[in-house]
Amino acid sequence: SSRPRRVHRVDLEKAGFASAARVIEGGLREGRTYDVHVELRAVPTVHLSPVEADVFVNGRLVGHGQSVPLEALPEEGPVQVRIRAEGYEPVERRWSSARDVPEKFDVTLAASE
């Protein structure tokens, strides 16, 4: 009888790096080293003026302030950043993927009428 082949998937995530995955077939052995290469990626940051604001990525609140890092960008698909502050017009920016989001971008909020 043949034994089913074991397949293991290892997922790696670290702030500031692109996530990575590695599939290892066969048995894992103690003491054996497995190499996984990850790409260093700058975390995009939005700088807001003249006030602090809530920053949302694809509908999820990711931070509040005048300088907000966008650490939780989706690996695939479009990115929508929405910025809201009481008494100011909301601002929205869209990109086709996380790779298109600039490392830093400034947003000046306009007072609502």
C-alpha positions as CSV (number, residue, x, y, z in Angstrom):
1,S,0.0,0.0,0.0
2,S,1.2,3.5,-0.7
3,R,1.1,6.2,1.9
4,P,-0.5,9.6,0.9
5,R,2.1,12.2,0.2
6,R,2.3,14.9,2.9
7,V,2.2,18.5,1.8
8,H,2.8,21.4,4.2
9,R,2.2,25.0,3.5
10,V,4.1,27.6,5.6
11,D,2.8,31.2,5.5
12,L,5.0,34.0,6.7
13,E,3.9,37.5,7.7
14,K,6.0,40.4,9.1
15,A,5.2,44.1,9.2
16,G,7.0,45.9,6.5
17,F,7.5,42.8,4.4
18,A,5.4,41.2,1.6
19,S,3.8,38.0,2.9
20,A,5.3,34.8,1.6
21,A,4.3,31.1,1.4
22,R,6.3,28.0,0.8
23,V,5.0,24.5,0.1
24,I,7.0,21.6,1.4
25,E,6.3,18.1,0.1
26,G,7.2,15.1,2.1
27,G,7.9,14.8,5.8
28,L,9.4,17.7,7.8
29,R,12.6,16.7,9.5
30,E,13.9,18.1,12.7
31,G,17.1,20.0,12.2
32,R,16.5,20.6,8.5
33,T,16.6,24.2,7.2
34,Y,14.0,25.4,4.7
35,D,14.6,28.7,2.9
36,V,11.8,31.2,2.2
37,H,12.6,34.5,0.5
38,V,10.5,37.5,1.3
39,E,10.5,41.0,-0.3
40,L,11.1,44.0,1.9
41,R,8.3,46.4,1.2
42,A,7.9,50.0,2.6
43,V,4.7,50.5,4.4
44,P,2.7,53.3,2.7
45,T,1.8,56.2,4.9
46,V,-0.9,58.9,4.4
47,H,-0.1,62.4,5.9
48,L,-3.2,64.4,6.7
49,S,-3.8,68.1,7.3
50,P,-5.1,70.3,8.9
51,V,-6.6,67.8,11.4
52,E,-6.4,64.2,12.6
53,A,-8.8,61.8,10.7
54,D,-10.0,58.2,10.6
55,V,-8.4,56.2,7.7
56,F,-10.1,53.2,6.2
57,V,-8.7,50.7,3.8
58,N,-11.4,48.8,1.8
59,G,-14.0,49.8,4.4
60,R,-11.9,48.7,7.5
61,L,-10.6,51.3,10.0
62,V,-6.8,51.1,10.0
63,G,-5.9,54.1,12.0
64,H,-6.5,57.6,13.3
65,G,-4.2,60.6,13.3
66,Q,-2.3,63.0,11.0
67,S,0.3,60.4,9.9
68,V,-1.3,56.9,9.4
69,P,0.6,53.9,8.2
70,L,-1.3,51.6,5.8
71,E,0.1,48.3,7.1
72,A,-2.9,46.0,6.3
73,L,-3.2,46.4,2.5
74,P,-4.7,43.4,0.6
75,E,-2.2,41.1,-1.2
76,E,-4.4,41.1,-4.3
77,G,-7.1,43.3,-5.8
78,P,-7.9,47.0,-5.7
79,V,-7.2,49.3,-2.8
80,Q,-9.6,52.0,-1.6
81,V,-8.5,54.5,1.0
82,R,-11.2,56.7,2.6
83,I,-10.4,59.5,5.0
84,R,-13.0,61.0,7.3
85,A,-12.9,63.7,9.9
86,E,-15.9,65.5,11.6
87,G,-16.6,68.8,9.9
88,Y,-14.6,68.0,6.8
89,E,-15.4,66.5,3.4
90,P,-14.5,62.8,3.1
91,V,-11.6,62.0,0.7
92,E,-11.2,58.8,-1.3
93,R,-8.2,57.5,-3.2
94,R,-8.2,54.3,-5.3
95,W,-5.4,52.1,-6.8
96,S,-5.7,48.9,-8.8
97,S,-3.3,47.0,-6.4
98,A,-1.3,47.5,-3.2
99,R,1.9,47.8,-5.3
100,D,0.4,51.0,-6.9
101,V,-0.1,52.8,-3.6
102,P,2.7,55.4,-3.2
103,E,5.1,55.1,-0.2
104,K,3.9,58.5,1.1
105,F,1.0,60.7,0.1
106,D,-0.4,63.9,1.4
107,V,-4.1,64.7,1.8
108,T,-5.5,68.1,2.7
109,L,-9.0,68.0,4.0
110,A,-11.5,70.7,3.1
111,A,-14.0,72.0,5.6
112,S,-17.5,70.9,4.8
113,E,-20.1,73.6,4.3
